Amino acid sequence: MLRIFQDELLDPANFVTTLELVPARESRGMRIDTLKGIARDAFADGRISAVSITDNPGGNPSLSPDVLGYEIFKLGLDVIVHFTCRDMNRVGMESRALQLARMGMKNILALTGDYSGKGFGGQGKPVFDFDSVILTDMLQQLTQRLYKGGEPDGFFTGCAVSPFKYTKAEALVQYQKLDNKLSAGAGFVITQLGYDVEKFTELMMVLGQRGKIPPVMGSVYLLSPRSARAMNRGRVPGAHIGDALLTRVLEDWRNKPAGLKKSIERAAVLGAVLKGLGFRGIHIGGIHRSFKTVGAILDRMEEIQDSWQEHLEELSLETRPGGYYQFGNQAEVSPTPSLATVIKNRLQDRYPYTILKKTHQCFFAKESAFSPFYKKIAQTIDTANKAWLVKTILEDPFKKMFLS
């Protein structure tokens, strides 16, 4: 019997668990068989409401979540399809949405998507005709068309948010984007990856200010040395693993069995804490080989969920001193601001919009007189795969100067 993810998530009495699966760059084989085996075991276990299938993670080609999701859907387990804006224009995205509706898979995680990785012949060309907000709005309008056509239900669209932003500008922009997604019709929220409990708390308080908190699921990731390093180095957009936690993970995994046990414990503690904080569920990631690990996390959560507050200290490594926390900023304020601070405050108060608008008109608008010249520069940078260097040298410092 198919479990209905939407029904379970919207029931306030439930604490829902979903599981993320990551397809490989193959159409069949051991990796695909393993993922389907994990899904079968998840269905048999009975504690997983749905699995989510990633959409070309990292911008690199992999098996479509639509086809793998449909095979799992036919097993009886509900599916959340990741739907990104990177690889299709609006025509392709609408067509794909209609295909998913026809297949019965209407749980969608609407994402803008990572920048393009490498595919056949090299770097892929990103599309980004929509972003996640417009995609959410499109799915809402398609839902109305489905209803008019006699469909009993429409799309149940979710969105992502990363509360792990440690400057004021980044945090406020992230929460504004979340508000835009919810206003566009997102029905649930899944966080990015992180272990900072204060940031999870901040997210719930920000949503509480809206007057109505949507169902929010916190991501719980089984950290390995490889995944922890990637997140620490910023290779997973929106995810955050600090230096202290990375060091702890690397120490734990010097002995692999002990490392796995400690990672399971850490994931279980975070899951129990999220439940205690009022999250509607958890979204488990980092599982690639066996459902057994998921079962161990859930078993341990059940053991400690009533005493979750006693385990908060175990997650204290990720609190960032001096980082921006909207309901308890730890940054010190100087009683006598320096000249640089005064100038920065004036820029923040009066000029950021004007300056950024002029910059956009000069460098990015197609009607700019220098547009052909800038286009050639951009093509050269893209061909050399050096966009990250421009971001580091130019974009990041100016954003911090005007917006932080």
C-alpha positions in Angstrom: 0.0 0.0 0.0 1.4 3.4 -1.0 2.1 5.8 1.8 1.1 9.4 0.9 4.0 11.7 1.9 1.8 14.9 1.7 -0.9 13.4 4.0 1.7 12.3 6.6 3.7 15.6 6.5 0.6 17.8 6.8 -0.6 16.0 9.9 0.8 17.9 12.9 0.7 14.7 15.0 3.4 13.1 12.7 7.1 13.3 12.8 8.1 12.3 9.2 11.3 10.8 8.0 12.4 10.9 4.3 15.6 9.5 2.7 17.7 11.0 0.0 19.0 8.8 -2.8 21.7 9.9 -5.3 21.7 8.2 -8.7 25.0 7.4 -10.5 26.1 8.1 -14.0 24.8 4.8 -15.3 21.4 3.4 -16.5 21.8 0.0 -14.7 24.3 -1.8 -12.6 25.3 -2.4 -9.0 24.8 1.2 -7.9 21.3 1.4 -9.3 20.5 -2.0 -7.8 21.8 -0.8 -4.4 19.6 2.3 -4.4 16.5 0.2 -5.3 17.4 -2.2 -2.6 17.7 0.6 0.0 14.2 1.8 -1.2 12.7 -1.7 -0.8 14.2 -2.0 2.7 12.9 1.5 3.6 9.4 0.5 2.5 9.6 -2.8 4.5 10.9 -0.9 7.6 7.8 1.3 7.7 9.4 4.4 9.2 10.2 6.2 5.9 7.4 8.3 4.4 9.2 8.9 1.1 12.5 8.9 -0.7 13.8 11.9 -2.6 15.8 11.5 -5.8 18.5 14.1 -6.7 18.5 15.8 -10.1 22.1 15.7 -11.6 23.7 16.7 -8.3 26.7 19.1 -8.7 25.6 19.8 -12.2 27.0 16.4 -13.4 25.0 14.0 -15.5 23.4 11.0 -13.7 20.3 8.8 -14.2 17.2 10.9 -14.3 15.3 11.0 -11.0 12.1 10.6 -13.0 12.8 7.1 -14.2 14.4 5.8 -11.0 11.7 7.5 -8.9 9.0 5.8 -11.0 10.5 2.4 -10.4 10.6 3.0 -6.7 7.1 4.5 -6.7 5.8 1.3 -8.2 7.3 -0.6 -5.2 4.8 1.3 -3.0 7.1 4.0 -1.5 6.2 7.6 -2.2 8.8 9.7 -4.0 10.0 13.3 -3.9 11.5 14.3 -7.2 14.2 17.0 -7.2 13.5 19.5 -10.0 16.2 22.0 -10.9 16.2 24.9 -13.4 19.7 24.4 -14.6 19.3 22.0 -17.6 16.0 23.0 -19.3 14.2 26.2 -20.4 10.6 26.9 -19.4 9.2 24.8 -22.2 11.2 21.8 -21.2 10.4 22.3 -17.5 6.6 22.5 -18.1 6.8 19.4 -20.3 8.7 17.5 -17.6 6.2 18.6 -15.0 3.3 17.3 -17.1 5.2 14.0 -17.5 5.7 13.7 -13.8 2.0 14.4 -13.2 1.1 11.7 -15.7 3.4 9.2 -13.9 1.7 10.1 -10.6 4.8 11.6 -9.0 3.6 15.0 -7.8 5.9 15.6 -4.8 8.4 18.1 -6.1 11.4 19.7 -4.5 11.8 22.9 -6.6 15.4 24.0 -6.8 17.3 26.6 -8.8 20.2 24.0 -9.0 24.0 23.9 -8.8 26.1 25.4 -11.5 26.8 23.1 -14.4 29.4 20.4 -14.1 31.1 18.4 -16.8 29.2 16.2 -19.2 29.8 14.8 -22.6 32.7 16.8 -24.2 33.3 19.1 -21.2 31.5 21.8 -19.3 27.7 21.9 -19.7 26.0 25.1 -20.7 23.6 26.2 -17.9 20.1 27.4 -18.8 18.5 28.9 -15.6 15.5 30.2 -17.6 13.6 30.1 -14.2 14.7 30.1 -10.6 13.1 28.1 -7.9 10.6 30.8 -7.1 9.2 31.0 -10.6 9.3 27.2 -10.9 7.2 27.0 -7.8 4.7 29.5 -9.2 4.6 27.5 -12.5 3.8 24.3 -10.6 1.0 26.1 -8.7 -0.5 27.2 -12.0 -0.2 23.7 -13.5 -1.9 22.4 -10.4 -5.0 24.6 -11.2 -4.9 23.2 -14.8 -4.8 19.7 -13.5 -7.8 20.3 -11.3 -9.7 21.7 -14.2 -8.8 18.7 -16.2 -10.3 16.4 -13.6 -7.2 15.4 -11.6 -8.0 14.8 -7.9 -4.8 16.3 -6.7 -2.0 18.6 -7.9 1.7 19.1 -7.2 2.9 19.2 -3.6 5.9 21.5 -4.0 8.7 22.0 -1.5 11.6 24.3 -1.3 15.1 24.4 0.2 16.6 26.9 2.6 20.1 27.2 4.1 20.0 28.8 7.5 23.8 28.4 7.7 24.7 31.9 6.7 27.0 33.9 9.0 26.9 37.4 7.8 23.8 39.6 8.2 23.5 40.2 4.5 23.6 36.5 3.5 21.2 35.5 6.2 18.6 38.2 5.4 18.8 37.5 1.7 18.3 33.8 2.4 15.3 34.3 4.5 13.8 36.8 2.0 14.2 34.1 -0.8 12.5 31.6 1.5 9.6 34.0 2.0 9.3 34.5 -1.8 9.2 30.7 -2.3 6.5 30.3 0.3 4.5 33.2 -1.2 4.8 31.5 -4.6 3.1 28.4 -3.1 5.8 26.1 -1.6 4.0 23.7 0.8 7.0 22.4 2.8 10.6 23.3 3.5 13.8 21.1 3.6 16.9 22.7 5.0 20.4 22.4 3.7 23.1 20.3 5.5 24.6 21.5 8.8 25.0 20.8 12.5 24.6 24.3 14.0 21.6 24.0 16.3 21.4 27.8 16.9 20.9 28.3 13.2 18.2 25.6 13.1 16.5 27.5 16.0 16.9 30.8 14.2 15.1 29.4 11.1 12.1 28.3 13.2 11.9 31.7 14.9 12.1 33.5 11.6 9.2 31.4 10.2 7.3 32.0 13.4 7.4 35.7 12.7 5.4 35.1 9.6 2.5 34.0 11.8 2.3 30.5 10.3 5.0 27.9 10.2 5.0 25.6 7.2 6.1 21.9 7.7 9.9 22.1 8.0 12.2 19.1 7.6 15.8 19.4 8.8 18.5 17.7 6.9 20.5 15.0 8.8 23.6 13.8 7.1 25.8 10.8 7.8 29.2 12.5 7.8 32.2 10.7 6.3 35.6 12.3 6.0 35.0 12.8 2.3 31.6 14.5 2.6 32.8 16.6 5.6 35.8 17.9 3.7 33.6 18.8 0.7 31.2 20.7 2.8 34.0 22.4 4.8 35.6 23.6 1.6 32.3 25.0 0.2 31.8 22.5 -2.5 28.2 21.8 -1.5 26.3 25.1 -1.9 24.4 26.1 1.2 25.9 23.3 3.4 28.2 24.1 6.3 30.7 22.0 8.2 33.1 24.1 10.4 36.8 23.4 11.0 36.2 22.1 14.5 33.6 19.5 13.4 35.7 18.5 10.4 38.7 17.8 12.7 36.5 15.8 15.0 35.1 13.7 12.0 38.6 13.0 10.7 39.7 11.9 14.2 36.6 9.7 14.6 37.3 7.9 11.2 40.9 6.9 11.9 39.2 3.7 12.9 36.4 3.1 10.3 34.0 1.0 12.4 34.3 3.5 15.3 34.0 6.4 12.8 30.7 5.0 11.4 29.4 4.4 14.9 30.1 8.0 16.0 28.6 9.4 12.7 25.4 7.5 13.4 25.3 8.8 16.9 25.9 12.4 15.7 23.1 12.1 13.1 20.7 10.5 15.7 21.4 13.3 18.2 20.7 16.0 15.6 17.5 14.2 14.5 16.3 14.0 18.1 17.2 17.7 18.7 15.3 18.8 15.5 12.2 16.9 16.7 12.5 18.6 20.1 12.8 22.0 18.4 9.5 21.5 16.6 10.6 20.4 13.1 8.0 18.3 11.3 10.5 15.8 10.3 14.0 14.9 9.1 15.5 14.3 5.7 18.4 11.8 5.9 21.3 12.0 3.5 24.7 10.4 3.0 23.3 6.8 2.7 24.8 5.0 -0.3 25.2 1.4 0.6 22.6 0.0 2.9 19.4 0.8 4.7 20.9 -0.7 7.9 22.6 2.5 8.7 19.3 4.4 8.5 17.7 1.9 10.8 20.5 2.4 13.3 20.0 6.2 13.2 16.2 5.9 13.8 16.6 3.3 16.5 19.0 5.6 18.4 16.8 8.6 17.9 13.9 6.7 19.6 16.2 6.0 22.6 17.2 9.6 23.2 14.3 11.7 21.9 12.8 12.3 25.3 16.1 13.5 26.7 17.2 15.5 23.6 18.1 18.6 25.6 20.8 16.7 27.4 22.6 16.1 24.1 22.8 19.7 22.9 26.4 20.0 24.1 27.4 17.3 21.6 26.5 19.7 18.7 28.1 22.8 20.2 31.2 22.6 17.9 29.3 24.3 15.0 28.3 27.5 16.8 30.4 30.2 15.2 31.7 32.9 17.6 31.3 36.3 16.0 28.9 34.9 13.4 25.5 36.6 12.7 22.6 35.1 14.7 19.4 37.1 14.1 18.2 36.5 17.7 21.4 36.7 19.5 24.3 38.2 17.5 27.6 37.4 19.2 29.5 40.1 17.3 30.9 42.8 19.6 29.9 46.4 18.8 32.6 49.1 19.2 31.4 52.2 21.1 33.6 54.4 18.9 33.2 53.3 15.3 36.2 53.7 13.0 36.2 55.9 9.9 36.0 52.7 7.8 32.9 51.6 9.7 31.3 55.0 9.3 31.9 54.9 5.5 30.6 51.4 5.3 27.4 52.3 7.2 26.8 55.2 4.9 27.2 53.0 1.9 24.9 50.5 3.4 22.2 53.0 4.3 22.2 55.2 1.2 24.0 53.8 -1.8 24.0 50.0 -2.3 21.0 49.9 -4.6 22.2 52.7 -6.9 25.8 51.4 -7.1 24.7 47.8 -7.8 22.2 48.9 -10.4 24.8 51.0 -12.2 27.2 48.1 -12.1 24.5 45.8 -13.6 23.8 48.3 -16.4 27.5 48.6 -17.2 28.5 44.9 -17.0 25.5 42.7 -17.4 22.8 44.5 -19.5 22.7 43.3 -23.1 22.1 46.9 -24.3 25.3 48.1 -22.8 27.8 49.5 -25.4 30.5 47.2 -24.0 28.3 44.1 -24.0 30.1 42.3 -26.9 33.5 42.9 -25.2 32.2 41.6 -21.8 30.6 38.6 -23.6 34.0 37.6 -25.0 35.6 37.9 -21.6 32.9 35.8 -20.0 33.3 33.1 -22.7 37.0 33.0 -22.1 36.6 32.7 -18.4 33.9 30.0 -18.8 36.1 28.0 -21.3 39.0 28.1 -18.8 36.7 27.1 -16.0 37.8 30.1 -13.9 34.5 31.5 -12.8 35.3 30.6 -9.2 38.3 32.9 -9.4 36.3 35.9 -10.5 33.8 35.2 -7.8 36.5 35.1 -5.1 38.4 38.2 -6.3 35.5 40.4 -7.4 32.0 39.3 -6.4 32.6 38.2 -2.8 34.6 41.2 -1.6 32.1 43.7 -3.1 29.1 41.8 -1.6 30.7 41.8 1.8 31.5 45.5 1.5 28.0 46.7 0.5 25.7 44.1 2.1 27.3 42.6 5.3 
